[in-house]
Amino acid sequence: MSDVAVSQEINISKIREEFPVLHQNVNGKPLAYFDNAATSQKPQRVIAALNEYYKGYNANIHRGIHTLAEKATKAYEATRATVKNFINANEVEEIIFTKGTTDGINLVASSYGRNFIYEGDEIILSGLEHHSNIVPWQLLAQERKASTKIIPVKSDGTLDLTVFNEILSEKTKLVAVNHASNSMGTINPIKEIIDKAHQFGAKVLIDGAQASAHLEIDVQKLNCDFYAISAHKVYGPTGTGALYGKRELLEAMTPYQGGGEMIKDVSFDQTTYNDIPYKFEAGTPNIADVIAFKEALDFVSETGKKAMAAYENSLLDYATKEIQKIDGVKLYGTANHKVSVLSFLIEGVHPFDIGQMLDARGVAVRTGHHCTQPLMDHFGIEGTVRASFAVYNTKEEIDRMIEGLHRIVKFMK
Ligand code: PLP
């Protein structure tokens, strides 16, 4: 499908109208926001949902019988059903609200890990992981006297699965990899990874932070054991997200945070825990943001993820082609299957300088290690410049970035 057809189908200018933040000048130039892998912008309906909750029915959930509490509870639980459908989980009880992907991974490491990882066990990660999918496992491995093994990254930013097959063994208890890389854009062959890990009886956690806005997610088809996402990377609010876990695993895990909501009965002698998912939702949650999260997912579903991804890929293809015309450019992450992330360096120009000079032209990109220091070390670099595209970006904005880069190169060399 040509990008013209796709853009007509999903009407980019109408979509842009839904995002108030896009319509401003930054440093005297129209904003071109290419930092979507860090966090995406929010449509008006998400902002309105936050407003409506605080203006109209702010109340604590689950425990109240008054009208506002019931309304808030209904809205909160409606998001759970929407997340369930968004990732095609089997049951709403398998969806736990978290602060985001980091929180979801920490929940699994702390709860599943402390219950089921023992001395001598191995946890397999990949060289493409965000620090959020490395450090919780290191903490766990230290505590349990287990160890981590790493699937290496090839020069194009894909994983070396030959090594994965070699390091996978009966000792492997858990494999934690991302669905898509935030630094290189690589879409990982997670179905293959999950199936192989299961042959050895290992459980698999998928970090879906970068996939949720771009890729179809079907946790039943994937047969993953855990899948973590952040609302703010998929047009929703910050500070919330969801963790999917298979019912039998969640039921077998003890909670790692205690407090209100997660109990059935408390006495000083003995406490019994609530059923899933509430067992893992101690304390008053981020009610407003969870409610608004539904609007973000509905926005994606109504716009059509497939059409969105096709359009974003057309932007990526265009930007990839144009950037290679710049003198001294080197791309990081050249896999065939990528989400819309373009990571690059320009010989002789520090990435921070590129970031600052583009910002002066209203173009927002991210520079640095993108919370993937081991990956940067692997490539022998400190960081990259990263432009990551969302459905509201345009070719015209990319042209402005490319023109800016041409000028920077001219100016710096
Ligand atoms: N994993 C990946 C691949 C990410 O890109 C990010 C955020 O950039 C995270 C995990 C952490 O997400 P959050 O900060 O929303 O918890």
Boltz pocket constraint, residues with backbone or C-beta under 6 A from the ligand:
constraints:
  - pocket:
      binder: B
      contacts: [[A, 37], [A, 38], [A, 99], [A, 100], [A, 101], [A, 102], [A, 103], [A, 130], [A, 132], [A, 133], [A, 178], [A, 180], [A, 181], [A, 182], [A, 207], [A, 209], [A, 210], [A, 230], [A, 232], [A, 370], [A, 371]]
      max_distance: 6.0
